[in-house]
């Protein structure tokens, strides 16, 4: 079950730090996609907590909060089936 979730979902790390822009720049420089959230946290995509921690430490950025995020089974299933159509409408042919 965990393999299915890992293969069909996005993983990210949420961080709250003292210098969010510095962390975003450092992560981006390493090729990691980031997003600044409205509450000031940074979301780093497809990376581990350890990687983000090492990068923050190297930049002397204080980390206040860090958590790995992964999808639930339902979210993984929805991602896997999002492009499939179960029902299709047909155009009625006039005779």
RAKA-V82049 format. One line per field, one symbol per residue. ss: DSSP state (@ for helix, = for strand, . for the rest). phi: phi as a letter, one per 40 degrees, with the letter a starting at -180 (. if undefined). A space follows every 10 residues. Layout:
ss: ???
phi: ???
This chain:
ss: .@@@@@@... .======..@ @@@@@@@@@. ...===.... .====...@@ @@@@@@@@.. ..=======. ..@@@@@@@@ @......... .....
phi: .ccdcccbac babcbbbcbc cccdcccccc gccbaccdcg cbbbcfaccc cccccccccf bcbcaaacba ccdccccccc bcccbcbbcb ccccb
